[in-house]
Amino acid sequence: MLCYRTTFKVTSCGALKRLASNDAALQNVCLNLVRNHDKENFLCTLLLKNPQRRSAFAVRAFNVEVAKVSEKVSAGNVGVMPLKFWENTITSLYRTDGTNVPDHPVIHELQRAIAEHKLTKMYLQRLVSARANSNLHFVTVKQLEDYVEQAVSSVLYLLLEVHGTRNVHCDHAASHLGKAQGIVNLLRSIPYQTRRNAVPIPQELLMAQGVNQERMVRNRPDDKGVEEVTFSLASVAFRHLETAKGLLKTVPRTVKPIFLPAVTIERYLQRLRLANFHLTDPNVMRTDSALPLVLYWRKLRANY
């Protein structure tokens, strides 16, 4: 594990180089963590400008660490203690003296971001508590929306704060975009479920079409009930995406790049529509090789 000393007295050129080296190493840990576990958001964050980009990667790396633990939580109580670790870490980061902070590269980067941008403690807490309290079994669409509001929209709220923006219009757009992205993430996870896992689709949508969990896991292309359930949930994501895009007209140009994930959501939903809402269609599951270029072009044109 990388070590990083928060108090480092620079007394020579060699000491300055060591500090710069440690600083770069910490940044690289966050960058690589997001690249390996959250590729599309990595590409979006890479297009932000410095110095905000560094803090944005710290926030997203923290989110990745918590999300990795939550995967274990869904299988039982294996991840409960690690989640408690992250809860206690947030408390430590907001102590006045800043002491007793675990020696962890992501935590040190997050500590720097909190100090520099005065990030709201509640949003970081929500990233942990949402995963701790949810087993991804939802009865209603509203329950699903509440979950992704906490687990995904909170990241966007923090990125707005990294850019020095605390604005009700921006928050409203971030709320809807986070919900769209969270629902799309859940749709994308379904092909990787096993028959022992419950698919993260609200029961009210399954019951409306008379579809059970097993049929969703099988996801046969000729199963019209499964197609209708997928269409219904994708439509919820699409409505949130369209609302977010409409609200972007009121968002300052300087923070619009934060909303680049709208492009990745839009492209996925388009592929899903063309595949008649069959989640395991190869064109739906494939890697979007054109995405880096599309994101760069859309950012240049401020077209989200």
Solvent accessible surface area in square Angstrom, and as a share of the most:
residue,aa,sasa,rsa
1,M,174,0.77
2,L,68,0.34
3,C,91,0.54
4,Y,48,0.18
5,R,162,0.59
6,T,87,0.51
7,T,112,0.65
8,F,52,0.22
9,K,170,0.72
10,V,68,0.39
11,T,102,0.59
12,S,59,0.38
13,C,88,0.53
14,G,33,0.31
15,A,4,0.03
16,L,96,0.48
17,K,137,0.58
18,R,143,0.52
19,L,50,0.25
20,A,58,0.45
21,S,70,0.45
22,N,50,0.26
23,D,35,0.18
24,A,46,0.36
25,A,32,0.25
26,L,2,0.01
27,Q,62,0.28
28,N,77,0.40
29,V,46,0.26
30,C,1,0.01
31,L,43,0.21
32,N,58,0.30
33,L,24,0.12
34,V,0,0.00
35,R,97,0.35
36,N,109,0.56
37,H,105,0.47
38,D,32,0.17
39,K,111,0.47
40,E,40,0.18
41,N,14,0.07
42,F,9,0.04
43,L,27,0.14
44,C,5,0.03
45,T,3,0.02
46,L,70,0.35
47,L,36,0.18
48,L,6,0.03
49,K,147,0.62
50,N,94,0.48
51,P,84,0.53
52,Q,48,0.22
53,R,71,0.26
54,R,49,0.18
55,S,0,0.00
56,A,0,0.00
57,F,8,0.03
58,A,0,0.00
59,V,0,0.00
60,R,9,0.03
61,A,0,0.00
62,F,0,0.00
63,N,18,0.09
64,V,8,0.05
65,E,26,0.12
66,V,0,0.00
67,A,29,0.23
68,K,72,0.30
69,V,17,0.10
70,S,23,0.15
71,E,127,0.57
72,K,108,0.46
73,V,22,0.13
74,S,72,0.46
75,A,89,0.69
76,G,36,0.34
77,N,126,0.65
78,V,107,0.62
79,G,0,0.00
80,V,70,0.40
81,M,140,0.63
82,P,48,0.30
83,L,4,0.02
84,K,98,0.42
85,F,77,0.32
86,W,11,0.04
87,E,61,0.28
88,N,79,0.41
89,T,3,0.01
90,I,1,0.01
91,T,59,0.34
92,S,9,0.06
93,L,12,0.06
94,Y,65,0.25
95,R,107,0.39
96,T,151,0.88
97,D,97,0.50
98,G,25,0.24
99,T,63,0.37
100,N,122,0.63
101,V,26,0.15
102,P,39,0.25
103,D,63,0.33
104,H,29,0.13
105,P,11,0.07
106,V,0,0.00
107,I,0,0.00
108,H,12,0.05
109,E,3,0.01
110,L,0,0.00
111,Q,36,0.16
112,R,60,0.22
113,A,0,0.00
114,I,15,0.08
115,A,66,0.51
116,E,90,0.40
117,H,27,0.12
118,K,147,0.62
119,L,4,0.02
120,T,44,0.26
121,K,69,0.29
122,M,95,0.42
123,Y,32,0.12
124,L,0,0.00
125,Q,78,0.35
126,R,45,0.16
127,L,0,0.00
128,V,1,0.00
129,S,37,0.24
130,A,7,0.06
131,R,23,0.08
132,A,41,0.32
133,N,130,0.67
134,S,26,0.17
135,N,85,0.44
136,L,52,0.26
137,H,109,0.49
138,F,12,0.05
139,V,88,0.51
140,T,45,0.26
141,V,22,0.13
142,K,126,0.53
143,Q,84,0.37
144,L,0,0.00
145,E,30,0.14
146,D,62,0.32
147,Y,32,0.12
148,V,2,0.01
149,E,31,0.14
150,Q,64,0.28
151,A,2,0.02
152,V,22,0.13
153,S,0,0.00
154,S,0,0.00
155,V,4,0.02
156,L,1,0.00
157,Y,16,0.06
158,L,0,0.00
159,L,3,0.02
160,L,1,0.00
161,E,9,0.04
162,V,3,0.02
163,H,39,0.18
164,G,62,0.59
165,T,19,0.11
166,R,136,0.50
167,N,53,0.27
168,V,112,0.65
169,H,92,0.41
170,C,0,0.00
171,D,46,0.24
172,H,87,0.39
173,A,0,0.00
174,A,0,0.00
175,S,17,0.11
176,H,32,0.14
177,L,1,0.00
178,G,0,0.00
179,K,37,0.16
180,A,0,0.00
181,Q,13,0.06
182,G,2,0.02
183,I,0,0.00
184,V,3,0.02
185,N,71,0.37
186,L,15,0.07
187,L,0,0.00
188,R,73,0.27
189,S,35,0.23
190,I,2,0.01
191,P,32,0.20
192,Y,154,0.58
193,Q,44,0.19
194,T,65,0.38
195,R,158,0.58
196,R,219,0.80
197,N,73,0.37
198,A,35,0.27
199,V,2,0.01
200,P,2,0.01
201,I,2,0.01
202,P,0,0.00
203,Q,66,0.29
204,E,76,0.34
205,L,26,0.13
206,L,3,0.02
207,M,148,0.66
208,A,78,0.60
209,Q,73,0.32
210,G,55,0.53
211,V,10,0.06
212,N,84,0.43
213,Q,49,0.22
214,E,70,0.31
215,R,75,0.28
216,M,0,0.00
217,V,28,0.16
218,R,117,0.43
219,N,5,0.03
220,R,138,0.50
221,P,101,0.63
222,D,92,0.47
223,D,24,0.12
224,K,136,0.58
225,G,13,0.12
226,V,3,0.01
227,E,40,0.18
228,E,72,0.32
229,V,1,0.00
230,T,0,0.00
231,F,94,0.39
232,S,31,0.20
233,L,0,0.00
234,A,5,0.04
235,S,24,0.16
236,V,12,0.07
237,A,0,0.00
238,F,101,0.42
239,R,143,0.52
240,H,22,0.10
241,L,1,0.01
242,E,77,0.34
243,T,55,0.32
244,A,1,0.01
245,K,54,0.23
246,G,37,0.36
247,L,35,0.17
248,L,12,0.06
249,K,174,0.74
250,T,74,0.43
251,V,7,0.04
252,P,59,0.37
253,R,164,0.60
254,T,112,0.65
255,V,2,0.01
256,K,38,0.16
257,P,21,0.13
258,I,4,0.02
259,F,1,0.00
260,L,0,0.00
261,P,1,0.01
262,A,1,0.01
263,V,0,0.00
264,T,8,0.05
265,I,3,0.02
266,E,51,0.23
267,R,64,0.23
268,Y,4,0.02
269,L,15,0.08
270,Q,81,0.36
271,R,22,0.08
272,L,0,0.00
273,R,124,0.45
274,L,119,0.59
275,A,15,0.12
276,N,103,0.53
277,F,35,0.15
278,H,31,0.14
279,L,2,0.01
280,T,48,0.28
281,D,32,0.16
282,P,106,0.67
283,N,93,0.48
284,V,2,0.01
285,M,79,0.35
286,R,111,0.40
287,T,119,0.69
288,D,14,0.07
289,S,99,0.64
290,A,48,0.37
291,L,4,0.02
292,P,64,0.40
293,L,131,0.65
294,V,31,0.18
295,L,0,0.00
296,Y,110,0.42
297,W,137,0.48
298,R,37,0.14
299,K,46,0.19
300,L,99,0.49
301,R,143,0.52
302,A,23,0.18
303,N,67,0.34
304,Y,18,0.07
